[in-house]
Amino acid sequence: MKPIDPLKVQHTLSQLTGKKLYVHLETTNGAYASHYNQQFLSAGAFIRNVQLTFVQGKIKGDGPYRIGLETESGWLYAEGLTDWELNEQKQVLFAGHDKDGKLAVALELSVTPFPK
């Protein structure tokens, strides 16, 4: 993965507008942190292979970034994104890594389903 280039990301989002996509969205603040501190509240969210079509996609911020996808019914967004890549399968992968390099958020878009 490479650091996000907002202009390239916006161009990529514009190319995906109107296409039926599979989405993977995951957040975590460290599921295993409670092993070290019993009072730490571990929180996260995970969806995979949910299909949507967005009418506009936007990247905002100065880094870390926020990506919002507007659908006909509402919005999906991921915040804290730092890195991205367009892989060989034409999947667009975004990740947010903390100062220690640990994953905090992932947003992935694909015209084909992700592996289970």
The first five atom37 places (N, CA, C, CB, O) and aatype in JSON, in Angstrom:
{
  "aatype": [12, 11, 14, 9, 3, 14, 10, 11, 19, 5, 8, 16, 10, 15, 5, 10, 16, 7, 11, 11, 10, 18, 19, 8, 10, 6, 16, 16, 2, 7, 0, 18, 0, 15, 8, 18, 2, 5, 5, 13, 10, 15, 0, 7, 0, 13, 9, 1, 2, 19, 5, 10, 16, 13, 19, 5, 7, 11, 9, 11, 7, 3, 7, 14, 18, 1, 9, 7, 10, 6, 16, 6, 15, 7, 17, 10, 18, 0, 6, 7, 10, 16, 3, 17, 6, 10, 2, 6, 5, 11, 5, 19, 10, 13, 0, 7, 8, 3, 11, 3, 7, 11, 10, 0, 19, 0, 10, 6, 10, 15, 19, 16, 14, 13, 14, 11],
  "atom_mask": [
    [1, 1, 1, 1, 1],
    [1, 1, 1, 1, 1],
    [1, 1, 1, 1, 1],
    [1, 1, 1, 1, 1],
    [1, 1, 1, 1, 1],
    [1, 1, 1, 1, 1],
    [1, 1, 1, 1, 1],
    [1, 1, 1, 1, 1],
    [1, 1, 1, 1, 1],
    [1, 1, 1, 1, 1],
    [1, 1, 1, 1, 1],
    [1, 1, 1, 1, 1],
    [1, 1, 1, 1, 1],
    [1, 1, 1, 1, 1],
    [1, 1, 1, 1, 1],
    [1, 1, 1, 1, 1],
    [1, 1, 1, 1, 1],
    [1, 1, 1, 0, 1],
    [1, 1, 1, 1, 1],
    [1, 1, 1, 1, 1],
    [1, 1, 1, 1, 1],
    [1, 1, 1, 1, 1],
    [1, 1, 1, 1, 1],
    [1, 1, 1, 1, 1],
    [1, 1, 1, 1, 1],
    [1, 1, 1, 1, 1],
    [1, 1, 1, 1, 1],
    [1, 1, 1, 1, 1],
    [1, 1, 1, 1, 1],
    [1, 1, 1, 0, 1],
    [1, 1, 1, 1, 1],
    [1, 1, 1, 1, 1],
    [1, 1, 1, 1, 1],
    [1, 1, 1, 1, 1],
    [1, 1, 1, 1, 1],
    [1, 1, 1, 1, 1],
    [1, 1, 1, 1, 1],
    [1, 1, 1, 1, 1],
    [1, 1, 1, 1, 1],
    [1, 1, 1, 1, 1],
    [1, 1, 1, 1, 1],
    [1, 1, 1, 1, 1],
    [1, 1, 1, 1, 1],
    [1, 1, 1, 0, 1],
    [1, 1, 1, 1, 1],
    [1, 1, 1, 1, 1],
    [1, 1, 1, 1, 1],
    [1, 1, 1, 1, 1],
    [1, 1, 1, 1, 1],
    [1, 1, 1, 1, 1],
    [1, 1, 1, 1, 1],
    [1, 1, 1, 1, 1],
    [1, 1, 1, 1, 1],
    [1, 1, 1, 1, 1],
    [1, 1, 1, 1, 1],
    [1, 1, 1, 1, 1],
    [1, 1, 1, 0, 1],
    [1, 1, 1, 1, 1],
    [1, 1, 1, 1, 1],
    [1, 1, 1, 1, 1],
    [1, 1, 1, 0, 1],
    [1, 1, 1, 1, 1],
    [1, 1, 1, 0, 1],
    [1, 1, 1, 1, 1],
    [1, 1, 1, 1, 1],
    [1, 1, 1, 1, 1],
    [1, 1, 1, 1, 1],
    [1, 1, 1, 0, 1],
    [1, 1, 1, 1, 1],
    [1, 1, 1, 1, 1],
    [1, 1, 1, 1, 1],
    [1, 1, 1, 1, 1],
    [1, 1, 1, 1, 1],
    [1, 1, 1, 0, 1],
    [1, 1, 1, 1, 1],
    [1, 1, 1, 1, 1],
    [1, 1, 1, 1, 1],
    [1, 1, 1, 1, 1],
    [1, 1, 1, 1, 1],
    [1, 1, 1, 0, 1],
    [1, 1, 1, 1, 1],
    [1, 1, 1, 1, 1],
    [1, 1, 1, 1, 1],
    [1, 1, 1, 1, 1],
    [1, 1, 1, 1, 1],
    [1, 1, 1, 1, 1],
    [1, 1, 1, 1, 1],
    [1, 1, 1, 1, 1],
    [1, 1, 1, 1, 1],
    [1, 1, 1, 1, 1],
    [1, 1, 1, 1, 1],
    [1, 1, 1, 1, 1],
    [1, 1, 1, 1, 1],
    [1, 1, 1, 1, 1],
    [1, 1, 1, 1, 1],
    [1, 1, 1, 0, 1],
    [1, 1, 1, 1, 1],
    [1, 1, 1, 1, 1],
    [1, 1, 1, 1, 1],
    [1, 1, 1, 1, 1],
    [1, 1, 1, 0, 1],
    [1, 1, 1, 1, 1],
    [1, 1, 1, 1, 1],
    [1, 1, 1, 1, 1],
    [1, 1, 1, 1, 1],
    [1, 1, 1, 1, 1],
    [1, 1, 1, 1, 1],
    [1, 1, 1, 1, 1],
    [1, 1, 1, 1, 1],
    [1, 1, 1, 1, 1],
    [1, 1, 1, 1, 1],
    [1, 1, 1, 1, 1],
    [1, 1, 1, 1, 1],
    [1, 1, 1, 1, 1],
    [1, 1, 1, 1, 1],
    [1, 1, 1, 1, 1]
  ],
  "atom_positions": [
    [[0.84, -1.18, 0.0], [0.0, 0.0, 0.0], [0.88, 1.24, 0.0], [-0.96, 0.0, 1.22], [2.03, 1.23, 0.46]],
    [[0.31, 2.31, -0.53], [1.02, 3.58, -0.59], [0.2, 4.64, 0.14], [1.29, 4.01, -2.06], [-1.01, 4.49, 0.3]],
    [[0.86, 5.72, 0.58], [0.09, 6.81, 1.19], [-0.96, 7.34, 0.21], [1.04, 7.95, 1.64], [-0.74, 7.38, -1.0]],
    [[-2.08, 7.74, 0.76], [-3.18, 8.25, -0.07], [-2.77, 9.51, -0.8], [-4.42, 8.52, 0.79], [-2.22, 10.44, -0.22]],
    [[-3.05, 9.52, -2.1], [-2.96, 10.71, -2.94], [-4.4, 11.11, -3.23], [-2.12, 10.44, -4.28], [-5.07, 10.45, -4.02]],
    [[-4.9, 12.18, -2.59], [-6.32, 12.51, -2.71], [-6.81, 12.71, -4.15], [-6.59, 13.76, -1.93], [-7.95, 12.35, -4.46]],
    [[-5.98, 13.27, -5.01], [-6.41, 13.49, -6.4], [-6.6, 12.16, -7.13], [-5.39, 14.36, -7.14], [-7.57, 11.99, -7.87]],
    [[-5.68, 11.22, -6.93], [-5.8, 9.9, -7.56], [-7.0, 9.14, -7.0], [-4.51, 9.09, -7.37], [-7.72, 8.47, -7.73]],
    [[-7.19, 9.24, -5.69], [-8.33, 8.55, -5.06], [-9.63, 9.13, -5.58], [-8.27, 8.68, -3.51], [-10.55, 8.38, -5.91]],
    [[-9.74, 10.46, -5.67], [-10.97, 11.06, -6.16], [-11.25, 10.63, -7.6], [-10.89, 12.6, -6.08], [-12.4, 10.36, -7.95]],
    [[-10.23, 10.55, -8.41], [-10.39, 10.09, -9.79], [-10.9, 8.65, -9.81], [-9.04, 10.2, -10.56], [-11.8, 8.31, -10.59]],
    [[-10.34, 7.8, -8.97], [-10.76, 6.4, -8.89], [-12.2, 6.29, -8.42], [-9.85, 5.6, -7.96], [-12.97, 5.51, -8.97]],
    [[-12.58, 7.07, -7.4], [-13.96, 7.05, -6.91], [-14.92, 7.5, -8.01], [-14.12, 7.96, -5.67], [-16.0, 6.93, -8.17]],
    [[-14.53, 8.5, -8.76], [-15.38, 8.99, -9.85], [-15.6, 7.9, -10.9], [-14.77, 10.24, -10.5], [-16.69, 7.79, -11.46]],
    [[-14.58, 7.1, -11.18], [-14.7, 6.01, -12.15], [-15.63, 4.91, -11.65], [-13.32, 5.44, -12.46], [-16.21, 4.19, -12.46]],
    [[-15.77, 4.76, -10.35], [-16.62, 3.7, -9.77], [-18.07, 4.14, -9.57], [-16.05, 3.25, -8.45], [-18.94, 3.31, -9.29]],
    [[-18.33, 5.43, -9.71], [-19.68, 5.95, -9.51], [-20.66, 5.24, -10.45], [-19.73, 7.48, -9.74], [-20.41, 5.11, -11.65]],
    [[-21.77, 4.8, -9.88], [-22.82, 4.15, -10.66], [-22.63, 2.67, -10.89], [0.0, 0.0, 0.0], [-23.5, 2.03, -11.47]],
    [[-21.51, 2.09, -10.45], [-21.26, 0.66, -10.62], [-21.72, -0.1, -9.38], [-19.76, 0.4, -10.89], [-21.6, 0.39, -8.26]],
    [[-22.25, -1.29, -9.59], [-22.62, -2.16, -8.48], [-21.34, -2.75, -7.89], [-23.61, -3.3, -8.94], [-20.61, -3.46, -8.58]],
    [[-21.08, -2.45, -6.63], [-19.83, -2.85, -5.98], [-20.09, -3.71, -4.74], [-19.02, -1.63, -5.6], [-21.14, -3.62, -4.11]],
    [[-19.11, -4.52, -4.43], [-19.08, -5.23, -3.15], [-18.21, -4.4, -2.21], [-18.52, -6.71, -3.3], [-17.18, -3.87, -2.6]],
    [[-18.65, -4.3, -0.97], [-17.97, -3.47, 0.02], [-17.52, -4.31, 1.19], [-18.88, -2.34, 0.5], [-18.25, -5.18, 1.68]],
    [[-16.31, -4.04, 1.62], [-15.8, -4.56, 2.89], [-15.46, -3.33, 3.72], [-14.53, -5.52, 2.7], [-14.71, -2.47, 3.27]],
    [[-16.01, -3.25, 4.92], [-15.72, -2.14, 5.83], [-15.49, -2.73, 7.21], [-16.89, -1.09, 5.86], [-16.3, -3.49, 7.73]],
    [[-14.37, -2.35, 7.79], [-13.97, -2.92, 9.08], [-13.31, -1.85, 9.92], [-13.02, -4.13, 8.89], [-12.48, -1.08, 9.42]],
    [[-13.67, -1.79, 11.18], [-12.99, -0.89, 12.12], [-12.61, -1.68, 13.36], [-13.88, 0.32, 12.49], [-13.26, -2.67, 13.7]],
    [[-11.56, -1.24, 14.02], [-11.17, -1.86, 15.28], [-10.32, -0.87, 16.06], [-10.39, -3.18, 15.04], [-9.56, -0.08, 15.49]],
    [[-10.45, -0.91, 17.35], [-9.55, -0.1, 18.19], [-8.61, -1.02, 18.96], [-10.35, 0.8, 19.17], [-8.01, -0.61, 19.95]],
    [[-8.5, -2.25, 18.5], [-7.58, -3.19, 19.13], [-8.33, -4.23, 19.92], [0.0, 0.0, 0.0], [-8.43, -4.14, 21.14]],
    [[-8.85, -5.22, 19.24], [-9.66, -6.25, 19.88], [-8.92, -6.95, 21.01], [-10.11, -7.27, 18.85], [-9.55, -7.46, 21.95]],
    [[-7.6, -6.98, 20.93], [-6.84, -7.71, 21.95], [-6.31, -6.8, 23.05], [-5.68, -8.44, 21.31], [-5.63, -7.26, 23.97]],
    [[-6.63, -5.5, 22.97], [-6.14, -4.57, 23.98], [-6.66, -4.9, 25.37], [-6.53, -3.14, 23.61], [-5.99, -4.63, 26.36]],
    [[-7.86, -5.48, 25.44], [-8.42, -5.8, 26.76], [-7.64, -6.9, 27.46], [-9.88, -6.22, 26.61], [-7.79, -7.08, 28.67]],
    [[-6.79, -7.64, 26.73], [-5.93, -8.64, 27.38], [-4.89, -7.96, 28.26], [-5.24, -9.52, 26.32], [-4.43, -8.53, 29.25]],
    [[-4.53, -6.74, 27.9], [-3.53, -6.0, 28.65], [-4.15, -5.08, 29.69], [-2.67, -5.2, 27.72], [-3.52, -4.74, 30.69]],
    [[-5.4, -4.66, 29.45], [-6.09, -3.75, 30.35], [-7.55, -4.16, 30.38], [-5.92, -2.26, 29.89], [-8.3, -3.89, 29.44]],
    [[-7.97, -4.79, 31.46], [-9.33, -5.31, 31.6], [-10.4, -4.22, 31.49], [-9.48, -6.03, 32.91], [-11.55, -4.51, 31.17]],
    [[-10.03, -2.96, 31.77], [-10.99, -1.88, 31.73], [-11.1, -1.23, 30.36], [-10.63, -0.84, 32.75], [-11.94, -0.35, 30.15]],
    [[-10.27, -1.65, 29.41], [-10.29, -1.1, 28.05], [-11.52, -1.62, 27.31], [-8.99, -1.46, 27.28], [-11.76, -2.83, 27.25]],
    [[-12.29, -0.71, 26.74], [-13.46, -1.09, 25.96], [-13.03, -1.34, 24.52], [-14.56, 0.01, 26.03], [-12.65, -0.41, 23.81]],
    [[-13.09, -2.58, 24.1], [-12.76, -2.92, 22.73], [-14.01, -2.73, 21.86], [-12.24, -4.38, 22.63], [-15.09, -3.2, 22.22]],
    [[-13.86, -2.04, 20.73], [-14.99, -1.78, 19.84], [-14.56, -1.98, 18.4], [-15.55, -0.35, 20.04], [-13.4, -1.75, 18.05]],
    [[-15.48, -2.4, 17.58], [-15.18, -2.59, 16.17], [-16.46, -2.84, 15.39], [0.0, 0.0, 0.0], [-17.53, -3.04, 15.96]],
    [[-16.34, -2.82, 14.07], [-17.46, -3.11, 13.18], [-16.91, -3.85, 11.98], [-18.21, -1.81, 12.75], [-15.75, -3.66, 11.6]],
    [[-17.75, -4.71, 11.37], [-17.29, -5.52, 10.24], [-18.47, -5.83, 9.34], [-16.61, -6.82, 10.74], [-19.49, -6.36, 9.8]],
    [[-18.34, -5.51, 8.06], [-19.29, -5.98, 7.05], [-18.45, -6.44, 5.85], [-20.34, -4.86, 6.63], [-17.38, -5.89, 5.59]],
    [[-18.94, -7.43, 5.14], [-18.19, -7.94, 3.99], [-19.16, -8.4, 2.92], [-17.25, -9.1, 4.41], [-20.16, -9.06, 3.2]],
    [[-18.86, -8.04, 1.69], [-19.65, -8.44, 0.52], [-21.07, -7.91, 0.54], [-19.68, -9.93, 0.42], [-21.99, -8.56, 0.04]],
    [[-21.25, -6.73, 1.11], [-22.52, -6.02, 1.0], [-22.46, -5.25, -0.32], [-22.78, -5.06, 2.24], [-21.49, -4.54, -0.58]],
    [[-23.5, -5.39, -1.14], [-23.5, -4.7, -2.43], [-24.13, -3.33, -2.31], [-24.23, -5.54, -3.47], [-25.12, -3.14, -1.6]],
    [[-23.55, -2.38, -3.03], [-24.14, -1.05, -3.11], [-23.68, -0.38, -4.39], [-23.77, -0.2, -1.88], [-22.67, -0.75, -5.0]],
    [[-24.44, 0.61, -4.77], [-24.09, 1.48, -5.89], [-24.12, 2.9, -5.35], [-25.08, 1.3, -7.13], [-25.12, 3.32, -4.76]],
    [[-23.04, 3.64, -5.55], [-23.05, 5.0, -5.03], [-23.2, 6.01, -6.16], [-21.78, 5.28, -4.24], [-22.75, 5.79, -7.28]],
    [[-23.86, 7.12, -5.81], [-24.11, 8.18, -6.79], [-23.01, 9.24, -6.77], [-25.47, 8.84, -6.52], [-22.84, 10.0, -7.73]],
    [[-22.27, 9.28, -5.68], [-21.07, 10.12, -5.63], [-20.16, 9.61, -4.53], [-21.43, 11.61, -5.41], [-20.61, 9.13, -3.5]],
    [[-18.87, 9.73, -4.78], [-17.87, 9.36, -3.79], [-16.93, 10.53, -3.61], [0.0, 0.0, 0.0], [-16.52, 11.17, -4.57]],
    [[-16.58, 10.81, -2.35], [-15.72, 11.97, -2.06], [-14.66, 11.59, -1.05], [-16.56, 13.16, -1.54], [-14.9, 10.79, -0.14]],
    [[-13.5, 12.18, -1.22], [-12.44, 12.08, -0.22], [-12.25, 13.46, 0.38], [-11.09, 11.53, -0.84], [-12.21, 14.46, -0.35]],
    [[-12.14, 13.53, 1.69], [-12.01, 14.81, 2.4], [-10.91, 14.71, 3.44], [-13.35, 15.22, 3.06], [-10.55, 13.62, 3.88]],
    [[-10.38, 15.86, 3.81], [-9.4, 15.94, 4.88], [-8.0, 16.2, 4.35], [0.0, 0.0, 0.0], [-7.76, 16.25, 3.14]],
    [[-7.09, 16.38, 5.3], [-5.69, 16.65, 4.99], [-4.8, 15.46, 5.36], [-5.22, 17.9, 5.71], [-3.58, 15.54, 5.25]],
    [[-5.4, 14.39, 5.8], [-4.68, 13.19, 6.22], [-4.56, 13.15, 7.73], [0.0, 0.0, 0.0], [-4.06, 14.09, 8.35]],
    [[-5.03, 12.07, 8.31], [-5.79, 10.97, 7.72], [-7.06, 11.49, 7.03], [-6.15, 9.95, 8.8], [-7.58, 12.56, 7.35]],
    [[-7.54, 10.69, 6.09], [-8.64, 11.11, 5.22], [-9.95, 10.42, 5.58], [-8.29, 10.83, 3.77], [-9.98, 9.41, 6.29]],
    [[-11.02, 10.99, 5.06], [-12.37, 10.43, 5.19], [-12.89, 10.21, 3.78], [-13.33, 11.37, 6.03], [-12.78, 11.1, 2.93]],
    [[-13.45, 9.04, 3.53], [-14.08, 8.75, 2.25], [-15.56, 8.51, 2.51], [-13.42, 7.53, 1.54], [-15.92, 7.69, 3.35]],
    [[-16.39, 9.23, 1.78], [-17.84, 9.08, 1.87], [-18.4, 8.63, 0.54], [0.0, 0.0, 0.0], [-18.01, 9.12, -0.51]],
    [[-19.33, 7.68, 0.6], [-20.01, 7.18, -0.58], [-21.5, 7.44, -0.39], [-19.72, 5.65, -0.82], [-22.13, 6.87, 0.5]],
    [[-22.06, 8.29, -1.24], [-23.49, 8.59, -1.15], [-24.26, 7.61, -2.03], [-23.78, 10.05, -1.57], [-24.01, 7.51, -3.23]],
    [[-25.19, 6.9, -1.41], [-26.09, 6.02, -2.15], [-27.43, 6.73, -2.29], [-26.25, 4.62, -1.43], [-27.61, 7.83, -1.77]],
    [[-28.36, 6.1, -2.98], [-29.69, 6.71, -3.09], [-30.41, 6.73, -1.75], [-30.53, 5.96, -4.12], [-31.32, 7.54, -1.56]],
    [[-30.02, 5.86, -0.81], [-30.69, 5.8, 0.48], [-29.95, 6.5, 1.61], [-30.9, 4.38, 0.86], [-30.54, 6.73, 2.67]],
    [[-28.69, 6.84, 1.41], [-27.93, 7.45, 2.49], [-26.43, 7.4, 2.21], [0.0, 0.0, 0.0], [-26.0, 7.3, 1.06]],
    [[-25.66, 7.45, 3.27], [-24.2, 7.53, 3.16], [-23.51, 6.37, 3.86], [-23.7, 8.84, 3.73], [-24.01, 5.82, 4.84]],
    [[-22.35, 6.01, 3.34], [-21.4, 5.13, 4.0], [-20.1, 5.92, 4.04], [-21.23, 3.73, 3.25], [-19.71, 6.52, 3.04]],
    [[-19.43, 5.94, 5.19], [-18.13, 6.61, 5.2], [-17.17, 5.89, 6.12], [-18.28, 8.07, 5.63], [-17.56, 5.2, 7.06]],
    [[-15.89, 6.08, 5.8], [-14.8, 5.56, 6.62], [-13.87, 6.73, 6.9], [-14.04, 4.37, 5.9], [-13.56, 7.52, 6.01]],
    [[-13.43, 6.83, 8.14], [-12.59, 7.94, 8.58], [-11.28, 7.4, 9.13], [-13.32, 8.81, 9.64], [-11.25, 6.3, 9.69]],
    [[-10.21, 8.16, 8.99], [-8.91, 7.75, 9.51], [-8.06, 6.99, 8.51], [0.0, 0.0, 0.0], [-7.14, 6.27, 8.89]],
    [[-8.38, 7.15, 7.22], [-7.66, 6.42, 6.18], [-6.32, 7.07, 5.85], [-8.52, 6.33, 4.91], [-6.22, 8.29, 5.75]],
    [[-5.29, 6.24, 5.7], [-3.94, 6.73, 5.47], [-3.29, 6.17, 4.2], [-3.07, 6.4, 6.65], [-2.44, 6.83, 3.6]],
    [[-3.69, 4.97, 3.79], [-3.02, 4.28, 2.69], [-4.04, 3.67, 1.73], [-2.09, 3.18, 3.24], [-5.21, 3.49, 2.07]],
    [[-3.57, 3.36, 0.51], [-4.46, 2.76, -0.46], [-3.69, 2.03, -1.55], [-5.36, 3.82, -1.08], [-2.48, 2.21, -1.71]],
    [[-4.43, 1.2, -2.3], [-3.88, 0.56, -3.49], [-5.01, 0.09, -4.39], [-2.96, -0.61, -3.11], [-6.13, -0.18, -3.94]],
    [[-4.71, -0.01, -5.66], [-5.58, -0.63, -6.65], [-4.85, -1.9, -7.04], [-5.88, 0.33, -7.9], [-3.8, -1.84, -7.68]],
    [[-5.41, -3.07, -6.67], [-4.67, -4.32, -6.87], [-4.94, -4.94, -8.24], [-5.01, -5.3, -5.78], [-5.68, -4.39, -9.05]],
    [[-4.34, -6.1, -8.48], [-4.44, -6.79, -9.77], [-5.88, -7.2, -10.1], [-3.55, -8.01, -9.78], [-6.23, -7.31, -11.27]],
    [[-6.7, -7.42, -9.09], [-8.1, -7.81, -9.29], [-9.0, -6.6, -9.48], [-8.58, -8.64, -8.11], [-10.23, -6.74, -9.51]],
    [[-8.42, -5.41, -9.61], [-9.16, -4.16, -9.78], [-9.96, -3.81, -8.53], [-10.1, -4.25, -10.98], [-10.96, -3.09, -8.6]],
    [[-9.52, -4.31, -7.38], [-10.13, -3.96, -6.1], [-9.43, -2.71, -5.57], [-10.05, -5.14, -5.06], [-8.2, -2.6, -5.66]],
    [[-10.21, -1.78, -5.03], [-9.64, -0.57, -4.44], [-9.64, -0.78, -2.93], [-10.46, 0.73, -4.84], [-10.69, -0.95, -2.31]],
    [[-8.45, -0.77, -2.35], [-8.27, -1.07, -0.94], [-7.76, 0.18, -0.22], [-7.28, -2.25, -0.74], [-6.77, 0.79, -0.63]],
    [[-8.46, 0.55, 0.85], [-8.05, 1.68, 1.69], [-7.83, 1.16, 3.1], [-9.12, 2.83, 1.67], [-8.54, 0.27, 3.56]],
    [[-6.84, 1.72, 3.78], [-6.58, 1.33, 5.17], [-6.19, 2.56, 5.97], [-5.47, 0.26, 5.24], [-5.63, 3.53, 5.43]],
    [[-6.48, 2.5, 7.24], [-6.03, 3.52, 8.18], [-5.16, 2.85, 9.21], [0.0, 0.0, 0.0], [-5.62, 1.97, 9.95]],
    [[-3.9, 3.25, 9.27], [-2.96, 2.67, 10.23], [-2.61, 3.71, 11.3], [-1.68, 2.17, 9.52], [-2.46, 4.89, 11.0]],
    [[-2.49, 3.25, 12.53], [-2.12, 4.16, 13.61], [-0.61, 4.42, 13.59], [-2.55, 3.58, 14.99], [0.09, 3.94, 12.7]],
    [[-0.13, 5.17, 14.55], [1.29, 5.56, 14.57], [2.21, 4.35, 14.72], [1.54, 6.54, 15.7], [3.39, 4.43, 14.39]],
    [[1.68, 3.23, 15.22], [2.47, 2.01, 15.36], [2.31, 1.08, 14.17], [2.07, 1.28, 16.64], [2.87, -0.02, 14.16]],
    [[1.55, 1.51, 13.15], [1.36, 0.69, 11.97], [0.25, -0.32, 12.07], [0.0, 0.0, 0.0], [0.08, -1.15, 11.18]],
    [[-0.52, -0.28, 13.16], [-1.62, -1.22, 13.34], [-2.87, -0.73, 12.61], [-1.93, -1.43, 14.84], [-3.14, 0.47, 12.55]],
    [[-3.6, -1.68, 12.04], [-4.81, -1.37, 11.3], [-5.91, -0.87, 12.23], [-5.29, -2.59, 10.51], [-6.21, -1.5, 13.24]],
    [[-6.51, 0.27, 11.89], [-7.63, 0.82, 12.65], [-8.92, 0.78, 11.84], [-7.32, 2.25, 13.09], [-10.0, 0.62, 12.4]],
    [[-8.8, 0.93, 10.51], [-9.98, 0.94, 9.65], [-9.59, 0.44, 8.26], [-10.61, 2.37, 9.57], [-8.48, 0.7, 7.79]],
    [[-10.51, -0.28, 7.62], [-10.31, -0.74, 6.25], [-11.6, -0.52, 5.48], [-9.87, -2.25, 6.2], [-12.7, -0.78, 5.98]],
    [[-11.46, -0.03, 4.26], [-12.58, 0.12, 3.32], [-12.1, -0.45, 2.01], [-13.05, 1.62, 3.17], [-11.07, -0.02, 1.48]],
    [[-12.84, -1.43, 1.47], [-12.45, -2.08, 0.23], [-13.64, -2.13, -0.71], [-11.9, -3.5, 0.5], [-14.76, -2.41, -0.28]],
    [[-13.39, -1.85, -1.99], [-14.44, -1.81, -3.0], [-14.03, -2.71, -4.16], [-14.69, -0.35, -3.5], [-12.88, -2.7, -4.59]],
    [[-15.0, -3.5, -4.66], [-14.69, -4.44, -5.73], [-15.93, -4.72, -6.57], [-14.14, -5.75, -5.15], [-17.05, -4.71, -6.05]],
    [[-15.74, -4.96, -7.87], [-16.87, -5.34, -8.73], [-17.18, -6.83, -8.58], [-16.56, -5.01, -10.21], [-18.24, -7.28, -9.01]],
    [[-16.28, -7.59, -7.97], [-16.5, -9.01, -7.69], [-16.46, -9.24, -6.18], [-15.45, -9.9, -8.41], [-15.82, -8.47, -5.47]],
    [[-17.13, -10.28, -5.68], [-17.12, -10.52, -4.24], [-15.72, -10.77, -3.7], [-18.01, -11.69, -3.9], [-14.85, -11.3, -4.39]],
    [[-15.53, -10.38, -2.45], [-14.29, -10.69, -1.75], [-14.37, -12.13, -1.25], [-14.04, -9.7, -0.57], [-15.46, -12.65, -1.03]],
    [[-13.21, -12.78, -1.06], [-13.24, -14.15, -0.5], [-13.9, -14.14, 0.88], [-11.81, -14.75, -0.4], [-13.79, -13.16, 1.63]],
    [[-14.57, -15.23, 1.2], [-15.22, -15.32, 2.53], [-14.21, -15.54, 3.61], [-16.23, -16.45, 2.56], [-14.57, -15.64, 4.78]]
  ]
}
